[in-house]
Amino acid sequence: MDDQLNPAARRARANETDAARDGAAAMTDALYHSTFMRACRRESVPYTPVWLMRQAGRYMKEYRDVRAKHTFLEMCKQPEVASEVTVYAAHRLGVDAAIIFADILLIIEPMGLDLEFAKGEGPVIHNPVRASADVDRVREVESSEVLASLGYVMDAIRITRRELKPDLPLIGFCGAPFTLASYICEGGSSKNYITTKRLMYNDAGAWHELLARISRALALYLNAQIDAGAQAVQIFDSWVGCLSPDDYREYVLPHTRSVIENVKPGVPVIHFGTGTATLLELIREAGGDVLGFDWRVSLDEAWERVGRDTAVMGNLDPVALLANVGHVRAEAKRILDQAQGRDGHIFNLGHGILPETPVGTVISLVEAVHELSQR
């Protein structure tokens, strides 16, 4: 892996001054007409494109070898390393899009939150927001501050765009306002989101101010990623399934919509959430060019509910990849049959690849999707 993607060569290329190859202005014909980008626009494609959440991850030995030399945050903050694992996974799997290696919580650091990834414990925020007074110390982030404090993400995108195959789009991403707020309020991950909902219910003004500040920062962050060379962006609302439809509409929808509406025009936005079977119509209302579903709802049912005039993404259960290849192939066919060859379907999992997943099975899934979906 290191021989294929030499960090010194990456660093040299990162210092190139050919700005024409950077940013949204660098959208070549090959990228614009790629199968993934065409599917985002609901145009006809020769086969269903596929990429997989967490396609650069612990299930790959090569990733574990790199991870053994760095902490998780070091991997995120060293552009050559983040690019290396991004490019390697995309090329090895033969997927139709790459997604930059980063983490949804990176944006909260310039907002004044003290973030740590504790070994074996996941993310920890040492100064969580628990009350109205705490919201006041969550910093409003300006565009220049995003570029300065998160420049390593943009550098990783620039390097990656240069190293990827010229017709392979790169996806940037962020966490959705609610999911980030839940981490900020809980101080980490949670099962019941008690602290989050307590603030939401007891002090709606403070809650909306918190999400407004997050939303404005996210729009700046996504647009910076686009300028650096991302062809599409995804918003991850990983924890939004804990909400009722009424709570989503009142406390979340306006803020997610604000992020999506402020993304640069013409750049596809993928809006993905988990546990959202009761929220699909509201998620469509919040916006997005592509709506991503988890495996708890049938693709055809979900597509009907959000409307055939939007593209969709999904939705194989990640655990299915622990079964034999025959079962994986059958499940891929089942989902493709539900899509019925309609324009605008991007195949993906219903969440990220699990660490126990065999790499060979993942490659077999990608090959099966391409083969079974040939038009």
C-alpha positions in Angstrom: 0.0 0.0 0.0 2.7 2.5 1.0 4.7 1.6 -2.2 1.6 2.4 -4.4 0.9 5.7 -2.7 4.2 7.2 -1.6 3.7 10.0 1.0 6.6 12.0 -0.3 5.2 12.0 -3.8 1.8 13.0 -2.4 3.4 15.9 -0.5 5.1 17.1 -3.7 1.9 17.0 -5.6 0.1 18.8 -2.9 2.5 21.8 -3.4 1.6 22.1 -7.1 0.3 25.5 -8.0 -1.9 24.3 -10.9 -5.2 25.6 -9.4 -7.1 24.5 -12.4 -6.9 20.9 -11.0 -8.4 22.0 -7.7 -11.9 22.6 -6.5 -15.3 22.5 -8.2 -13.9 24.3 -11.2 -11.9 21.1 -11.9 -15.0 19.1 -12.8 -13.8 17.3 -15.9 -16.1 15.7 -18.5 -14.9 12.3 -17.2 -16.1 13.1 -13.7 -19.3 14.9 -14.7 -20.4 12.0 -16.9 -19.3 9.2 -14.5 -21.8 6.6 -13.6 -22.1 7.9 -10.0 -22.6 11.5 -10.9 -25.2 10.6 -13.6 -27.1 8.6 -11.0 -27.1 11.5 -8.6 -28.8 13.5 -11.4 -31.2 10.7 -12.2 -29.8 10.2 -15.7 -29.5 6.9 -17.5 -26.5 4.8 -16.6 -25.1 1.5 -18.0 -25.2 -0.1 -14.6 -26.1 0.8 -11.0 -23.1 2.6 -9.4 -22.0 1.4 -5.9 -19.9 2.7 -3.1 -19.9 1.7 0.5 -19.9 3.7 3.7 -16.6 3.1 5.7 -15.1 1.5 2.6 -11.7 2.6 4.1 -11.8 0.9 7.4 -10.7 -1.7 9.9 -11.8 -4.7 7.9 -8.8 -4.1 5.6 -5.4 -5.3 6.7 -3.7 -2.4 4.9 -5.8 0.1 6.9 -5.0 -1.7 10.2 -1.3 -1.5 9.3 -1.5 2.3 8.8 -3.7 2.6 11.9 -1.0 0.8 14.0 1.3 3.7 13.4 -1.1 6.5 14.2 -3.9 7.5 16.5 -7.3 8.0 14.8 -7.0 11.8 15.0 -3.5 11.7 13.6 -4.8 9.7 10.6 -7.5 12.4 10.0 -5.1 15.3 10.5 -2.2 14.0 8.3 -3.4 14.7 4.8 -1.1 12.1 3.2 -2.4 9.4 5.5 -6.0 10.3 5.1 -5.6 10.3 1.3 -3.7 7.1 1.3 -6.4 5.0 2.9 -9.1 6.8 0.8 -7.5 6.0 -2.5 -6.4 2.5 -1.7 -9.8 1.3 -0.6 -11.6 2.9 -3.6 -9.2 1.4 -6.2 -9.0 -2.0 -4.6 -12.7 -2.5 -4.3 -13.5 -1.2 -7.7 -16.3 1.1 -6.5 -17.8 4.0 -8.4 -17.0 6.8 -5.9 -14.5 7.5 -3.1 -15.3 9.2 0.1 -12.6 11.2 1.9 -11.3 9.6 5.1 -12.2 12.0 8.0 -14.7 12.1 10.9 -18.0 14.0 11.4 -16.8 15.5 14.7 -13.7 17.4 13.3 -15.8 20.5 12.7 -16.6 20.9 16.4 -13.0 21.6 17.4 -13.0 25.1 15.8 -16.3 25.7 17.5 -14.6 25.4 20.9 -15.4 21.9 21.8 -12.6 19.8 23.4 -12.6 16.5 21.4 -10.6 13.4 22.2 -10.9 9.9 20.7 -10.2 7.7 23.7 -8.7 4.4 22.9 -11.4 1.8 22.9 -14.1 4.2 24.0 -14.8 6.3 20.9 -15.2 10.1 20.9 -15.2 12.0 24.1 -16.1 15.7 24.4 -14.7 17.1 27.6 -16.7 20.4 27.7 -20.2 19.3 26.6 -23.2 21.6 26.3 -25.8 20.9 29.0 -27.6 24.3 29.5 -28.3 27.6 27.8 -25.2 29.2 29.2 -23.1 26.5 27.6 -24.5 27.3 24.2 -23.0 30.8 24.5 -19.5 29.4 24.5 -20.0 27.4 21.3 -18.1 29.6 18.8 -19.6 31.0 15.6 -17.2 29.9 12.9 -16.2 32.1 10.0 -15.2 30.7 6.6 -11.6 31.7 7.1 -11.5 29.9 10.4 -12.9 26.7 8.8 -10.2 26.8 6.1 -7.4 27.5 8.7 -8.4 25.0 11.4 -9.6 22.3 9.1 -7.2 22.9 6.3 -5.8 19.3 6.7 -9.2 18.0 5.4 -9.0 20.2 2.4 -5.4 19.2 1.8 -6.4 15.5 2.0 -9.1 16.2 -0.6 -6.7 17.9 -3.0 -4.2 15.1 -2.7 -6.9 12.5 -3.1 -8.4 14.1 -6.2 -5.0 14.0 -7.9 -4.4 10.4 -6.9 -7.8 8.9 -7.8 -8.6 7.6 -11.2 -9.7 10.6 -13.3 -13.3 9.4 -13.7 -13.8 8.4 -10.1 -15.7 11.1 -8.1 -14.8 12.0 -4.6 -17.4 12.6 -1.9 -16.9 15.1 1.0 -19.1 14.9 4.0 -20.2 16.2 7.4 -22.5 15.1 10.2 -26.0 16.5 10.3 -26.9 19.2 12.8 -28.9 16.9 15.1 -26.2 14.2 15.2 -23.5 16.6 16.0 -25.6 18.3 18.6 -26.3 14.9 20.3 -22.6 14.3 20.6 -22.0 17.8 21.9 -24.7 17.5 24.5 -24.0 13.9 25.6 -20.2 14.3 25.6 -20.0 11.3 23.3 -22.2 8.6 22.0 -25.5 7.7 23.8 -28.3 5.1 23.8 -31.2 7.3 25.0 -30.0 10.9 24.3 -31.3 12.0 27.6 -29.1 15.1 27.9 -29.8 16.1 24.3 -33.6 15.8 24.6 -33.6 17.5 28.0 -32.1 20.6 26.5 -34.3 20.3 23.4 -37.5 20.1 25.5 -36.7 22.4 28.3 -35.0 25.3 26.5 -36.1 25.3 22.8 -34.4 28.7 22.3 -31.0 27.5 23.4 -31.5 24.3 21.3 -32.3 26.2 18.1 -29.4 28.6 18.7 -27.0 25.6 19.1 -28.3 24.0 15.9 -28.2 27.3 14.0 -24.5 27.7 14.9 -23.7 24.1 13.9 -25.7 24.5 10.7 -23.8 27.6 9.6 -20.5 26.0 10.3 -21.5 22.9 8.4 -22.4 24.8 5.2 -19.1 26.6 5.3 -17.3 23.3 5.8 -19.0 21.4 3.0 -18.4 24.3 0.6 -14.7 24.3 1.5 -14.5 20.6 0.7 -16.2 21.3 -2.7 -13.7 24.0 -3.4 -10.9 21.7 -2.6 -12.1 19.1 -5.1 -15.1 17.1 -3.9 -17.7 16.4 -6.6 -20.5 15.5 -4.2 -21.2 15.8 -0.4 -23.0 13.6 2.1 -24.7 14.6 5.3 -24.7 11.8 7.9 -27.6 11.9 10.4 -26.6 8.8 12.2 -28.7 9.3 15.4 -31.8 11.0 14.1 -33.8 7.8 14.3 -34.2 8.4 18.0 -36.7 11.2 17.3 -40.5 11.1 16.7 -41.8 12.7 13.5 -43.2 15.7 15.5 -39.9 16.3 17.2 -38.0 16.0 13.9 -40.2 18.6 12.3 -40.0 21.1 15.1 -36.4 20.7 16.4 -34.4 19.4 13.4 -35.8 19.9 10.0 -35.2 23.6 9.6 -31.6 23.3 10.5 -30.8 20.3 8.2 -32.6 22.1 5.4 -30.5 25.2 6.0 -27.3 23.2 5.5 -28.5 21.7 2.3 -29.9 24.9 0.9 -26.5 26.6 1.4 -24.4 24.0 -0.4 -23.0 25.4 -3.6 -25.5 25.0 -6.5 -25.0 22.1 -8.8 -23.2 19.9 -6.3 -25.2 16.8 -5.4 -26.1 16.4 -1.7 -26.7 13.0 -0.3 -28.9 13.1 2.8 -28.5 9.9 4.8 -29.9 8.8 8.1 -30.3 5.6 10.1 -33.5 4.4 11.8 -35.5 6.8 9.7 -38.4 4.6 8.5 -40.8 6.8 10.4 -39.2 10.0 9.1 -38.8 9.5 5.3 -41.3 12.1 4.1 -39.8 14.7 6.5 -36.3 13.9 5.4 -37.4 14.5 1.8 -38.9 17.8 3.0 -35.5 18.7 4.6 -33.9 18.2 1.2 -31.2 16.5 -0.7 -30.5 15.3 -4.3 -30.1 11.7 -3.1 -31.8 10.2 -0.1 -30.0 7.4 1.7 -32.0 4.6 3.4 -30.9 2.0 6.0 -31.9 -1.7 5.8 -34.9 -1.3 8.1 -37.2 -0.2 5.2 -37.6 -1.8 1.7 -36.0 0.3 -1.0 -39.1 0.2 -3.2 -41.4 1.3 -0.4 -39.0 4.0 0.7 -38.6 5.3 -2.8 -42.4 5.4 -3.3 -42.8 7.4 -0.1 -40.2 10.1 -0.8 -41.2 10.3 -4.5 -39.8 9.0 -7.7 -38.5 12.4 -8.6 -35.5 12.0 -6.3 -32.5 9.8 -6.4 -32.0 7.2 -3.7 -29.1 5.3 -2.1 -29.1 2.0 -0.3 -29.6 -0.3 1.4 -28.0 -3.6 2.2 -27.7 -4.7 5.8 -24.0 -4.5 6.7 -24.2 -7.8 8.6 -25.2 -9.5 5.3 -21.6 -9.2 4.3 -20.7 -11.7 7.0 -22.7 -14.4 5.2 -21.5 -16.5 2.2 -21.0 -14.9 -1.2 -24.1 -16.6 -2.5 -26.3 -15.0 0.1 -24.7 -11.6 -0.5 -25.3 -11.9 -4.3 -29.0 -12.9 -3.6 -29.4 -9.9 -1.4 -27.9 -7.6 -3.9 -30.3 -8.9 -6.6 -33.2 -8.4 -4.2 -32.4 -4.8 -3.7 -31.7 -4.2 -7.4 -35.0 -5.8 -8.3 -36.8 -3.4 -5.9 -35.1 -0.5 -7.8 -36.4 -2.0 -11.1 -33.6 -0.4 -13.1 -35.0 3.1 -12.5 -32.6 6.0 -13.1 -31.3 7.5 -9.8 -30.4 4.4 -7.7 -26.9 4.3 -6.1 -26.2 1.0 -4.3 -24.8 1.2 -0.8 -25.1 -0.4 2.6 -27.6 0.7 5.2 -24.7 1.8 7.3 -20.9 1.4 7.4 -18.9 -1.8 6.7 -18.3 -3.7 10.0 -14.7 -4.5 11.0 -15.3 -8.3 10.9 -16.2 -8.2 7.2 -14.0 -10.2 4.7 -12.5 -8.0 2.1 -13.2 -10.6 -0.6 -16.9 -10.6 0.2 -17.0 -6.8 -0.3 -15.3 -7.1 -3.6 -17.7 -9.8 -4.6 -20.6 -7.5 -3.7 -19.3 -4.7 -5.9 -18.8 -7.1 -8.8 -22.3 -8.5 -8.3 -24.0 -5.1 -8.3 -22.2 -4.2 -11.6 -23.0 -7.5 -13.2 -26.6 -7.9 -12.1 -27.6 -4.3 -12.9 -26.2 -4.1 -16.5 -28.8 -2.3 -18.6 
